[in-house]
Amino acid sequence: MAFFNLGAHMSIAGGLYRACERGREAGCDTIQIFVKNQRQWRAGRLEPRDVADFRAARQTHGIRTAFAHDTYLINMASGDAAMWKKSVDAFVDELGRCEALGLASLVTHPGSPCEEPEAVGIRQMAKGLNAALRRTKGYATRILLETTAGQGACVGWRFEHMRAILDRVREPERIGYCLDTCHVFAAGYDIRTREGYAATMDAFDRELGLRKIEAFHVNDSRQGLGSRVDRHEHIGKGAIGLEAFRCLMRDSRFKDVPKVIETPKENDMDPVNLKILRDLAS
């Protein structure tokens, strides 16, 4: 079975267009990027030249799918009014950048209510999504909620959390999901065997629907099952092992769904990890 939508998260250092160049060098069909500095609230204006250069580079280097991850500071699940508003404003800005660049989607973590109860985080996240959707009418860029590992007070580590958020969203047709293999494993879903993988996908399908998975983050885990610790590892080198990735890469239901690795960047390992996944697919 051939898979043509596999890639990695790529740096935008030196310009957004450089992510396309780096993606092709690593052997990517797909790339995920940040559309601004991921550790700062403020960002310079997205210039028309930036957009033109990125679109041209994507075509030149044959990047089939490009999508983005929002910045780590955004927390639309916050119960603090000022933080919630700042997060929504930043998220809307990033959606605008994605739309201008022609990106398929923007991935976001459901976030954390911090000291507030879990129910507050779910309610606030849905409220934030509704505000963002209202301010981006007509956008083609989709919003993808990413499954989380459950670190700290983060919501989204159970499929039921995602269902509860979606049930409160007024335009659910504009929302999809990004399933992160490391995160679901750390959250307690045992995907290490064929049976465990099938059971996890069945659980997701019952709660949310497999058709709503519009991207995968394909990462092994440095920590064990149910650890609720988000630490990525190279494919087959962590606690998940290879069988889960073999199952995913051979799952015809996800043949064309974009899959990106977010494995450690040391020692130019992206091509190695991508080759392992392609070998597992065959």
C-alpha positions in Angstrom: 0.0 0.0 0.0 1.4 3.4 -1.0 1.3 6.4 1.3 1.9 9.8 -0.1 1.1 12.1 2.8 3.9 11.5 5.3 6.2 14.1 6.7 7.5 16.0 9.7 7.3 19.3 11.6 9.7 21.7 9.9 11.4 24.8 11.2 10.5 28.2 9.7 13.8 29.8 10.7 15.0 32.1 7.9 11.5 32.4 6.4 8.3 30.4 6.1 9.3 29.2 2.7 12.4 27.5 4.1 10.1 24.9 5.8 9.2 23.6 2.3 12.9 23.3 1.4 13.8 21.5 4.6 10.8 19.2 4.1 11.9 18.1 0.7 15.4 17.5 1.9 14.1 15.2 4.6 11.8 13.3 2.2 8.5 14.8 3.2 5.2 14.8 1.3 3.6 16.7 4.1 4.9 19.4 6.5 3.6 20.9 9.7 4.9 24.4 10.7 4.4 27.2 13.2 3.2 30.3 11.4 5.1 32.5 13.9 7.5 32.2 16.8 5.9 29.5 19.0 7.1 31.0 22.2 6.1 34.6 21.8 2.7 36.3 21.8 3.7 39.1 19.4 4.5 38.5 15.8 5.4 40.7 12.8 3.0 41.3 10.0 2.7 38.5 7.5 3.8 40.3 4.3 2.5 39.5 0.8 6.0 38.5 -0.2 6.1 35.9 2.7 2.9 34.4 1.4 4.0 34.3 -2.3 7.4 32.8 -1.4 5.8 30.1 0.7 3.2 29.2 -1.9 5.9 29.1 -4.6 8.3 27.0 -2.5 5.5 24.5 -1.6 4.8 23.9 -5.3 8.5 23.8 -6.3 9.3 21.2 -3.6 6.2 19.1 -4.1 4.7 19.4 -0.6 1.3 17.8 -0.9 -0.2 19.0 2.4 0.9 21.8 4.7 -0.7 22.5 8.0 0.2 24.3 11.2 0.4 23.9 14.9 -0.6 26.9 17.1 1.9 28.5 19.5 2.4 26.9 22.9 1.3 30.0 24.8 -2.3 29.7 23.7 -4.7 28.3 26.3 -8.4 28.7 25.4 -9.3 26.4 28.2 -8.2 28.9 30.8 -10.7 30.1 33.4 -8.8 33.4 33.7 -10.7 36.0 31.6 -7.6 38.0 30.5 -5.7 34.8 29.5 -8.7 33.4 27.7 -9.2 36.6 25.6 -5.5 36.9 24.8 -5.5 33.2 23.7 -8.5 33.6 21.5 -7.1 36.7 19.9 -3.8 35.0 19.2 -5.6 31.9 17.8 -7.7 34.0 15.4 -4.5 35.8 14.2 -2.9 32.4 13.5 -6.0 31.2 11.7 -5.7 34.3 9.5 -2.1 33.5 8.7 -3.0 29.9 7.9 -5.8 31.0 5.6 -3.4 33.4 3.7 -0.8 30.7 3.3 -3.3 28.2 2.0 -2.8 25.7 4.9 -5.2 22.9 5.4 -5.6 23.2 9.1 -4.4 24.6 12.4 -3.9 22.1 15.2 -4.5 23.2 18.8 -4.3 21.5 22.2 -7.5 21.8 24.2 -5.6 23.5 27.0 -5.7 23.6 30.8 -8.1 25.2 33.3 -5.1 25.3 35.7 -6.6 25.4 39.2 -10.2 25.2 38.0 -12.2 22.0 37.6 -11.9 19.9 34.4 -15.5 20.9 33.5 -14.4 24.6 33.4 -11.6 23.8 30.9 -14.1 21.9 28.6 -16.6 24.8 28.8 -13.9 27.5 28.2 -12.3 25.6 25.3 -15.7 25.3 23.5 -16.4 29.0 24.2 -13.0 29.9 22.7 -13.6 27.8 19.6 -17.0 29.4 19.1 -15.5 32.8 19.4 -12.8 31.9 16.9 -15.2 30.3 14.5 -17.5 33.4 14.6 -14.6 35.7 13.7 -13.3 33.5 10.8 -16.5 33.0 8.8 -15.7 31.7 5.3 -12.2 30.4 6.1 -11.1 27.2 4.4 -8.5 26.4 7.0 -9.9 23.9 9.5 -9.4 23.7 13.2 -8.1 20.4 14.6 -8.2 19.5 18.2 -5.2 17.4 19.2 -5.4 14.5 21.7 -3.3 15.4 24.7 -1.2 13.3 27.1 -3.0 14.7 30.1 -0.1 16.5 31.7 -1.0 18.7 34.6 -4.6 19.8 34.4 -4.8 19.6 30.6 -8.1 18.4 29.1 -8.4 16.4 26.0 -6.6 13.3 27.2 -9.8 11.3 27.1 -11.9 10.9 24.0 -14.9 11.8 26.2 -13.4 15.3 26.8 -13.2 15.9 23.0 -16.9 14.8 22.7 -17.9 17.2 25.5 -16.1 20.1 23.8 -17.6 19.3 20.3 -21.1 19.0 21.8 -20.8 22.7 22.8 -19.4 24.0 19.5 -21.9 25.8 17.3 -20.2 24.9 14.0 -18.9 21.3 14.6 -18.5 20.7 10.9 -15.5 23.1 10.9 -13.8 21.0 13.6 -11.7 17.9 13.2 -9.1 16.0 15.2 -5.4 15.3 15.2 -4.5 12.0 16.9 -1.1 11.9 18.5 0.2 8.4 19.1 2.5 9.4 22.0 -0.3 11.3 23.7 -3.0 8.7 23.5 -0.5 6.1 24.8 0.6 8.3 27.7 -3.1 9.0 28.4 -3.7 5.3 28.9 -4.8 3.9 25.5 -2.7 0.8 24.9 -1.9 0.8 21.2 1.2 -1.5 21.5 -0.5 -4.6 20.0 -2.8 -5.1 17.0 -5.7 -5.8 19.3 -4.9 -2.7 21.4 -4.6 -0.5 18.4 -8.0 -1.8 17.1 -9.7 -1.3 20.4 -8.4 2.3 20.6 -9.6 3.2 17.2 -13.0 1.6 17.9 -13.2 3.7 21.1 -12.4 6.8 19.1 -14.9 5.9 16.4 -17.7 5.4 19.0 -17.1 8.7 20.7 -16.0 11.0 17.8 -16.0 9.2 14.5 -12.8 8.1 12.6 -13.8 10.3 9.7 -13.1 13.3 11.9 -9.3 12.4 12.2 -7.8 14.8 9.7 -4.1 14.5 10.8 -1.8 12.3 12.8 1.2 13.1 14.9 3.3 9.9 14.7 5.6 9.7 17.7 6.9 7.1 20.0 6.9 7.8 23.8 9.7 8.0 26.2 7.4 7.4 29.1 5.1 4.4 29.8 1.5 3.6 29.3 -0.8 5.9 31.3 2.2 8.1 32.5 0.4 11.3 31.4 3.8 12.7 30.4 4.3 14.2 27.0 7.8 13.1 25.9 8.3 12.1 22.3 10.8 9.4 21.1 12.1 8.1 17.8 9.9 5.6 16.0 10.4 2.1 17.6 12.8 3.4 20.2 10.3 4.2 22.9 7.7 2.5 25.1 5.2 2.0 22.2 7.4 -0.1 19.9 6.9 -0.8 16.2 3.6 -2.7 16.1 1.4 0.3 16.6 3.1 2.1 13.8 2.8 -0.9 11.5 -0.9 -1.0 12.2 -1.3 2.7 11.5 0.7 2.7 8.4 -1.2 -0.2 7.0 -4.6 1.0 8.0 -6.4 1.8 4.7 -8.9 4.0 6.5 -6.1 6.6 7.0 -4.3 6.1 3.7 -4.5 9.8 2.7 -4.7 11.4 6.1 -1.6 13.6 6.7 0.9 12.1 9.1 3.8 14.0 10.6 6.5 13.0 13.0 7.5 15.3 15.9 10.4 13.2 17.0 13.6 14.6 18.4 15.6 16.6 15.9 19.1 15.6 16.9 21.4 13.8 14.5 19.3 14.5 11.4 16.9 11.7 12.4 13.8 12.8 10.4 14.8 10.9 7.2 15.5 7.8 9.4 12.1 7.9 11.1 10.3 8.5 7.9 12.0 5.6 6.2 11.0 3.3 9.1 7.4 4.3 8.7 7.5 3.8 5.0 9.1 0.4 5.4 6.3 -0.6 7.9 3.7 0.5 5.4 5.1 -2.0 2.8 
